[in-house]
Amino acid sequence: MRSRLRTLARRLAANMLNDYAPPHLSHAAELVESLEAVADRAGPGGEWAGFSAEIARALRVQGADQFLRLPPIARTVHPRIRSPGAKYLSYLFHSRCFSSTLQKALTESPVGRPLLSPHYPLSSPLLIQHGYHLIRLLESTDFDLAKAQLVADFGAGYGSFFRLLRNLGYRNRYLICDLPVMCALQRFYLRNVFPDGPDGQPPANLRWASSDIAATLRSESAALTPSLFIATWSLSETPAAVRAEVAPALAGFDYVLCAYQRAFGSYDNVQYFRSLAQALPQFNWQHSECAAYRNNFYLIGQRR
């Protein structure tokens, strides 16, 4: 009974915290046009045509000011993450790598009306999770964000990890590799959070790639070092053909951060990522289950 009351109190507090008016966002019409163009190019039954059309419909009906609460977004890239949220936060605050600078960088933006964490109302569950990703990388390697020249984000959600690193001062190349529908959402979000210039363009250090991704990863990592490759629950959700194309390009990076679930469809992801580590012996690898999220794992590597 006591546990149920605590759970009810947290949910009531979360509802109160999350009942706020979001700011009006610019470039919404351009976003809808981009999503409709993506759906048209993909054709009926395409890989991302349905998702693009669903988001465009939701935006037209409910508006873009609270786009992170729209069902197709909330189901995918802005989840509540209720169960592990408190554990992520506790781990952060007790880590030797946690700092006041990182705590400040975890302050959430109201753009898109994100969900706020009942455990830490200054942030959102997803942004806290991204802080946890970064802490795990810092604990496992000698990665120094101040020296990094390239961050490649494979499957970047709506751009939250870029936002975290920019809040920490990162201004060098940031490459996002994603589906066209997600690139449109990321561009919209980041134009509103970090408008650059009179037309409110996204930050100038951003680049996007939706095709020839492996070749782009190889060319970027060859030109810019130290480099970091990130794939959090993205590489683990791609078909075998995509994995086979992208995975060899990781050899050009200096650091690798992957998070994944135990299985996805018929894939045994634990075995896949073990094989990936064996195929890239030029890295020192750490492979472990996530302490805050059972049946989810990290594969973190640093070039020898």
C-alpha angles and dihedrals in degrees: 000000000000091000091050091051091051090050091049091049091051091050092049090049091048091051091051093047092049096050099094136121114255123220119260110263128219128222095033093136090052090051093053091047090050093050093048090049090051091052092048093050092048093050126211114323093015122151094260104010094099094047092048092049092047093053092045091052092049091049092051093050101038103022131238101266091089098028093142089065094052110115097242090051097041090051093054123018104014106044126166093237088197099167103053097030098098092043092053090051095047091050091050095051093048098045120110087223096056114107141175088253091058091045090055091047089057091066106121125234118227091224108125092008097267122199114263123222116248087209094053113011094191089071142035128246091249096048090049088052090052090051087053091052090053093047091052089052093049092048093049101043143021091253112157115195091199090063099040116114099182136030115183113195113196107200101002102188107215094332102275097137091053087052091053094050092045089052086055091054102263111154104157127100116317115186120194117197111193149122116292093249091056093045088056091052093046092050091050094048097045093045088059097043097042108018111188121201131342094308093051096240120176117264113297095236092067123103129178132208125186098160135036086024097161092050091047092050091050095048095045095047091047091055101039128049144209089042136178128205117202128191114163111179090332111089086043090058099049128098120263092256092057092047091050091052099044104037098070089055089066087076090078095059130089097213133026128195118185128169121186146162122249094251137007115192106310094342121111096212095185090060092043094054092044088055090046091055091049090051091055105051092161087081132074102228134204114194118183145143116263108257092212099042118044119221091020123105147195128222108190123177140183123192111252 
